[in-house]
Amino acid sequence: MRSLLRKGISAIGLAAAIGGVSGCHSYHIDTTIENRTGAAVNLLEVDYPSASFGTDTIASGTDFHYRFQVQGNGAVKLQYTDASGRQIQITGPTVADRQEGRLEIVLLPGGRAEFHPQLTPHP
């Protein structure tokens, strides 16, 4: 019985080691959107290759965090409704499959935004 238990534990250890060596890795981009517009923004949507995310409202002076995985290549596109009801659309940096890191988006007054990507190079 001990022999079977030992073999089972050895097999599990071997499987874990092979998984670690084989390069199983999940690539993610951690995103922070900072609202520095001076007013709440509504209906925020961020589109990226293969998907999108968003939130109903980001109050002035607060942040929204989201983590996503890119599948494909293309630009990050941002849209929201400002305090006056105007629809704002902004195109940001290009992201690519298997990139990872951080992307900071700072929403500014006047429908402007700054993008601060800290991403691995395109593979």
N, C-alpha and C positions, 0 to 999 in steps of 0.2 A: 504494500500500500504506500509506504514512504517513497519507494522508487517511482511509482506512478505520479505521486504528488510532486516530487522533485523534477521529473520530466515535464510535467505541466507548467510548473513555475519557470523552468528553463525555456520552454517554448514561448511563453508569454514575454519573457525578457528578450528573447531573440526577435520576436515580432516587433516589439517596441523599438529596439535598436535599429532594425531594418527601416522602419517608418521614419525614424529620425535622420538616418543617413540618406534615404532616398529623396530628400528634398521636399517633403510635404510642407508647404508654406502657403498661408493665406495672405494675400496682399490687400491691405486696406488703406484708405486715406481718412484720417481724422480731421474733420472740418469744424471750425468755429466761425459763426457768423456774428459779428458785433454790430449792434444798431447804434450808430453815432449820428443819426439824422436829426435828433432833437425832438422827435415825435415817434409814436408807434408806427410800425409798418404792418400791413395786413396781407394775407394770402401770399405768403412767400413761397416760391417754388424754385428749386435748383435742379436743372436738368444736366445730366452727364451721359456719356455713351451707355446705352442700354437701360437706363432707369432714371428716376428722379426722386426727390424727397422735398419736404417742406413743412410748414407750420401755419396755423391760422394767424397768429400775431406774435410779434417780438416787440416788447415795450422798449421805449427809449432808454438807452444806457444799459441794456441787458444783452446777454449772449445766448445763442442757440448752438447746441453741439449735435453733430451727427457723424456717423462712421459709415463709409460706403466702400464698395469694391467695384473697380472699373472693369468692364468687359467690352473691349473694342477701343477705338481711338476717336477723339473729338473734343470739341470745346465744352467748357462748363458754361452754362447759360443761366442767368439769374433773372427772375421777374418778381415784382411785388407791387402792391398798391400803397402809395404814400398817403400821408394824412389828409391831403386835399382831394383824394380820390383818383389821382393820376396813376396810370399803369406805367411802371418803370421796367425797362428791359435792358440788360447789360450782358455782354459777352466777355467771359474771362479767359483764363489760360486753357491750353489744350492739355488733356490728360490721355494716358495710354494704358492699355492692358498691362497688368503686372507692375504698375507703378505703386508706390506706397510712400507714406510720410504724412505731412500735415498741410492743410490748406486753410489759411486765415482769410476771411472775407470781411472787410470793414465797409459797412454802408454809411455813406456820407450825405450831408445836405445837398439838395439840388439834383437828386437822382444820380449821384456818382457813387462809385465803389472802388476800393483798392483790393487787389488780390495779392496775397503773400504766400506763394507756394514754396514749400520745402519738401520736394519730392525726389525720389530716386530718379536717375536718368531713365529715359525710355529704353527698355531692354532691346 
